[in-house]
Amino acid sequence: MEPEDRATRRTRRRFARRQWARRWLSLRYVLALVALVALVATSIWLVFFSTTLQVKKVEVAGNHLLSDARLRERADIPLGDQLALVDLGRADARVASLAEIRSVDVTRTWPDGVRIEVVERTAVAVVELAGRIRGLDAEGVVFREYRSAPQGMPRIRPGGAAGTDALKEAATVVSALPEDLAARVDHVEVETVDQITLVMRDQRRVMWGSAEQSELKAQVIDRLLAAEQASVYDVSVPGNPTVR
């Protein structure tokens, strides 16, 4: 009988272990589910309700023309709002609407900040509009005001028929000029998109035409000015320049 009793005990122990293993497996799934629910609930609370992830600072970078305060005001990001709920697209659009801004990127900086990074426009020439001296960037956008024209920066003089397209064309021309050639330009006269004339500081005139092939035209006129003494140079067709 004793060997049989031992076998029975061993069987019962094995059965009990199997039963406990099954119970533990079921319990483990329940505990994992409870932990997952707790984690999700904690995350939701942290992101949407906790003061830990509220906006406490708005950083600004890349600006020189506009002050930090001006950009923060324009972005209109309230301190104390939940960082996850900040409308970055709206803030981006508001800042981008400023004439001085070429591009902007508004991002979250966890756990409690927003960063506004801008690229401001750079003036390649100045133009007088309504008695004010304004900066003009390479895309033809008028974006800032000067008390007086910066030394060495070409001036653009639009004619009565010159519209925004003509100003943009003139800005493209100025942007294509090598630095040494641009420094010799007194002003740029613009009548229409294809009637652009450079007036040099020594009063020689360069009939440029449109902005098309501006880089080639710059190379041609650089050589012509050095080789030919004339009052008018025409590089509107750079393959067949003329002087008179």
Buried (B, 14 or more C-beta within 10 A) or exposed (E): EEEEEEEEEEEEEEEEEEEEEEEEEEEEEEEEEEEEEEEEEEEEEBBEEBEEBBBBEBEBEBBEBBEEEBBBEBBEBEEEEBBEEBEBEEBBEBBBEBBBBBEBBBEBEEEBBBBBBBEBBEBBBBBBBEEEBBBBBBBBBBBBEBEEBEEEBBBBBBEEEBEEEBBBBBBBBBBBBEEEBBEBBBBBBBBBBEBBBBBBEEEBBBBBBBBBBBEEBBBBBBEBBEEEEEEEBBBBEBEEBBBE
